[in-house]
Amino acid sequence: MIRVLTVLALLLALPSTALAAAGDPDRDFGRRGTVTLKATDADAVGHAVKVVSGNRVLAGGAAAGQLVLVKLRASGSLDSTFGTRGQVVPALPGTSLDGVKGIAIVRDGRVVASGTLRLADGSTRFVTLRLLPSGEVDPSFGAGLGYVLSGPADVELGAMAMDRNGVVYLGGSSGGAPFLMRLLGDGTVDPAFTNPALGLTGKVTSLLLRADGTVTYTVATGAASFTVVRLNAAGAPDPAWGGTGVITHPLGPGAGPGIGAAAIRQGPSNTTLVAGTDLTATGSPRGSVIRIKPDGTVDTRFGSNGVARITRSGRDLRITSMVRDRAGRIVLAGTGRAPDSLLVRLRANGARDKAYGSGGITYPVLGQPPGGTPVYTRFDAIDIAGSKAVVAGSSAGPGTLVRSFGGTSYTGRFALTISRFD
């Protein structure tokens, strides 16, 4: 285990006793609701988050071109019982493409994390590692190495999920098409599972594993529609899902980078919730959530004719992740026009929860990134700690901001952020 993250700085403040409203930063966590992790002369970004026992938080991302996992106590302080002062940077044979993209917890507390690794020859592979609860490498995984490289030479991870038996599903893209594979509990590739030939283009962006053995996943194609695939327990497209195992629900006109389904969750009564981004008639990104019945048809009782739209006049909205809280409400994280990151809460029926933020939406201010006040922020992953939303993302200080239809790029330094909200 190497230690490139000893240079990261954690900013904390004393808890506040002020009363908070739903959607406000939780001032009992970190500094005004956010923990900011900085790397010296390098970027640090967050792409995955998982709440574990005791409301502790595992977050994953990248720093200085390497995968990183961070564990925080419920207060937001680094958990010194994990790795090196709360941080793990595994020694891997390559550099991180975009950091840890998925985290799962085995029932005994071991940690599984996945991302994409670029090797010395320029090829890419899925990388999946398993750690003991202490953060040490698990020698029973990956033939003693604690990690496994898998997939074709051009794969890029979009999502990871693990079932109750420790079987790991990895989804992403290869050759411009969705790619899905499965690892057994010891890290070996499952030869009985093959990537479904569906004739689609795009990338797997989220995965949902159900107790009945079905695998449901979203594919972002760039079009302003949501494509959702369901495989039966044998790994074949499920004809009970829209007749072919694939459904595509049109939402808006046009297409563009980053447009399409981004997140999937199980809904009530065995329904499926899918969230992401489509386009308005004028070409502006907006958020959308649909609810799908078990047969693959859209549940018109949800939202407006099956779709809940998230818009704000004069602001672009892109939804990146979703979770359901204990009350069945839907909490969405995403980005807007820089510097905005955003949270949205919907009631179970898809209506905006007006008790949350301002009319169901909030644009929180994150902690200080390198260089000062953030000019660009992004939320990438969300989980729930009791009734509180925990979000991992990035925040950048002064630099040059470049906007395009495909998104926003930035020349300043990024910091990894972990935030908690009431």
N, C-alpha and C positions, 0 to 999 in steps of 0.2 A: 504494500500500500504506500503510495507516494503522498507528499504533503505540499502540494502547490497552493493550498488554500489557507495556509497559516497567515497569509498577508491580508486576508479578508477582515474587514472591520464591521462589528455589530453595534448598531446604535440603539440604545434603550433609554427609556425615561421612566420616572416614577408613575404608578397608576394614578388615574384621575377619578375623583368621586363624583364628577358631574353626571347628571342624568343624560342618557343617550336615547335617541330615537332609532327605530328600526331602519337599518341601512347606514347608520353612522359608523365610523371607525371605532373599534373597541379599544378604548384608551387604556385598558388593563393589559394590552398586548403590545410588546415592543415599544416603539416611539410613536405615540399618537396613532396606534393601531397597525403599524407597519414595522417589520424587521428588514433592514437594508444591508445587504452583503456586498462589499466592494472588493474587487481585485485590483492590485496595483498595476497600472499601465496595461490593462486588459479588460475585456468585457466579461460580465457575468450575467447570465439570463436564467429565468425560471420557466419551466414548461410542464411540471408535474407536481401534484400535491396529494397527500394522503393523511387523513387524521387517524391516529392510532390510539391505543388505550390511554386513559388518563388525559384525553384531549391534547396529547402531544402531537406534533406535526412533523411529518417527513416531506421534504420538498426536494425536487430534482431539477437539474438543468445543466448548464455548462459554465465553466470559468477557464479563461486562458486556453481555450481549445480542448479542454478535457471534461469528461463527465464528472458531475459532482452530486452528492447527496448530503443534505443537511437535516439534522434533527433538532427540533426546538421543544422546550418544555411548554406547558400551558401558558406560562407568562410571556413567552417569546424569547427567553434566554436560551443559549445553546446548551444542548443536553450533553454534558461531558461524559456520560456513560456510553456514548455512541461514537465509534471511530476516534479521530484525533480532535478532542475538544468539540465534539458535535458535528464533525465534518468527515466525509469519506470521499477520497478521490482515487478510484481504483487504477492500478497500473495495467494498462491495456496496450495492445500492439497497433496503435493508430491514434488518430485525433478525432475528436467529436465533430460530427456534422452539424448537429443542432441540440446536443445535450440529451439528458434523460427525458423521455417522452411518456413513460408510463411507470407507475409504482404499484406493486401488489404486496400483500402481507400474507404469509403462510400462517396457518392456525397456531403454530408454535412460536410465532414472533419473528421468524426469518423474513428477510426483505428481498423481493425480486424487483429488479429495475431493468429497463430496456431503452435502447437508443439506436443510433446509426453511427458506425465507425468508418472513417476513411483510412484505408491502408496505404502503405508506402508506395504501392504500384498505382495508386489513384482509384482503385476499385472501392466499393462500399459494401458493408455487410451489416445485417442486424447484429447487435451485441446485447446479450442478456446476461446479467450477473445476479448471483444470489449471495446474500450476506447473512451471517449469524446476527442475532439480536444486538450483539455488541458492536456490529459494524465490521467485524473481521470476515474475510473470505470464507465461504462455505465449501470445504473440500469435497463434499459429497455431490457437488454440482459441477458439470463440465470436466469430467475426468480429472478432478483434483485441482483444476485451475480456478474454479469459482465463477468462470464466465464461459459463454459459448458464442462463437461467431457462426452465423447461418444466413441462408438466402443466396440468391444469385448475386453476380458481381456489380449490379447497379441498383440494388434495393435502397429504399429510403423508408424508415419507419414512420407510420402515422398514428398507430394505436397499439396498445398491449392490454391483454386481459388474462386472468388466471382463474381456473375453476377450483372447486373445493378440494380436488385431488392434487393440486399443484401443477396441473397441465397448463402450459403457457401458450396463448395464441398471439401471433405477431402479424399485424396487418400494415400494409403500406403500398408501395408501388414498385414496379419493375418494368422496364421497357414501355413506360407510358400507360401501363394497365394496372388495375388493382392486383395486389398480391397478398396471399394469406397462407400462413404455415403454422405448424403446431410442434411444440417441444414437449417431450415427456418429463416426468418429475425429476429425472437425473440430468436433464439438459440435452439429451439426445434428440435428434430430429425424428418425429413420428412418421415412419414410412407408409403408414396406413392412411395418412391424410395428404391429399393433393390439392393444389391451388385450383379452385373451380374455374373452368373456361366459360366465361359469361359473355364475351364479346363486348366488354365495356372498356372505356378509357377512364383514366383518373387515378385516384388514390384512396385507399381505405383510411378513414379519418377517426372512426370510433367503433368500439366493439361492445356487444352485450351478450353475456353468457347466461342462459337460463337453466334452472334445475332439471328441465326435461332433456337437456343435452343439445338443444338448438343453439345456433350461433347466428346472431343478427348483427349486421354491420352496415355502416354508411359509406358511400363512395362519393367523393367530391369530384365532379366532372368539369367544373368551371361554368356550367350552365346554371341558370337561375331556376333550378329544380332540385328536389331532394330524391336521391337514388338510395334505396335501402334493399339489402340482400338478406335472405334468411336461408341457412343451411339446416338440414335435419340432423339427427344425432349421428347419422352415418357420414356426414360431411358433404352430402349432395344437395343441390338446390331444392328447396322444399316447395313442391307444387301446391301445398295448402296456402302458400303466401303469394297471392296474386296470380296463381296459375302456373308461374314459371320459377318462383323463388326470387324474382326481382320485381320491385315496383319503382316507378319513377313518378313523382308527383310534381307537376309544373306549378311554379309560383309566380314568376315574373318574366319579363322579356329579357333578351340579351344574355351575355356571358362575360366572364372575366376571371382573372386570377383571384383565388381565395373565395370564390363564390360557390355555394353549395352546402351540403350537410356537414356539420362539424362535430355534433355530439348526439349521443343516444343514451336513453335511460328507460328502465321498465316503469310503466305507468300503472294506474289502478286497473283491476279486473283483467290483468294479463295484456293490457294495451302496451304500445310502444311509443315513447316520446322521442321526437327527432328535432333538433334545433340547428340553426345555421344562418346563412346569409343569402339573400337574393337581391334583386334589383327593382327599384321603382320604375315607373314608366319613363322617368327622366334620366334613368341610369344611375341613381344614387343607391349605395348599399343600404340595406335595412335588415333587421333581424326578423326571423320567422321561426315558429314552433308548430309542428303538426303532431297530432295524435292518431295512431294507426291501430285499428282493431286486429284481433288475432288472425283474421283471414287476409290481412294486407290491405283492406279498404280503409279509407280515411274516416275517422270518427267525427261526424258532423256536429256532435254535441259539444265539441271542444272549440273554444274561440269563436270565430265567425266562419261557419261552414267548414270546420275542421282545422282552421289555421289561426294562430294568434300572431298578429303583426306587432313588431316593436319599431316605432319610428319616433323621431323628434325633429321638429321643423328646423331646417338649416344645419342639421348635423348628420354626418354619415354614421351608420351603426353596423358593426360586424360582431356576430356572436361566435365565441370560440369554445365555450364549455358550458355545461349544465349539470345541475344536481337537484334532487328533490329533498325537501326537509321533512322532519317528522310529522308535520301537519299536512303533508301532501302538496305543499306549495312548490313551485318551480322557480329556482334561482339560476339566473343566467349571468355569465361574465363575458366581457368582450372589450372592444375598442371602438372609439369614435374618431372624429377628426382630432389630430394631435393638438394639445397634449392629453386628450381625454382617454381614460379607461372608464369602464362603466359596469354597473350591476343593475339587473332588472329582476323584480320578483312578480310572478304571476300566481293568481289563485289556481286551485286545482282544475277549474273549468276553463282556464286560459285567459281570464280577464286580468287586467293589470291590477296589482294589489296597491291601492291608493294609500295604504298605511305605511308603505315602504318608500323611503327617500322622498322625492318630489313626484307624486303621481305614479309611483311604482318604479322609478328609475333614479339612480344616483351616480354622480361623477366624482368619486372620492379623490382627494389629494394625497399622494403617496409621500413616503419619506424622502430625505435628501439623497440624490444620486451623486456621482462624482462631479464636482464643479459647481454645485449649488442647486437652485430651484429646478425641478424637473420640467423639461419642455416636451418630453415625449414619454408616455407610459403605456403599458400594455398588460392586460390580464390574459393568461393562457390556460389556467387550470383552476378548478374549484372543487371543494369538498365541504362537508358540513360537520361542525363540532357542536353537538347539541342543537341549539337554535341559531348558531352563529355560522356565517359563511367564512371559509378560509380560502384565500386565493393566492396563487403563485403567479409571478409575472416579472416585468422588467420596468426599469425607470432610468431615464437618461438625462444628464445635465447639459449645459450649453454646448452647442455645436451647430452644424448646418443641417436643416431639415429639408428633405427632397420628397415632394408628393408626386404620385402618379396614379393612374387608374388601377394599377396592380397593387397599390398600397403605399406605405411610407417608409423611406430609408433615412438613416441618420448617421452623422459622422462623429458624434460625441461618444463618450463612454457610457456603457450600460451597467447598471447594478441589478442584482437579483433581489426581488422583493417578495416578501410573504406577509400578507395582510389578513386581519380578522375584522369582521363587521358584525354589529349587533342586528 
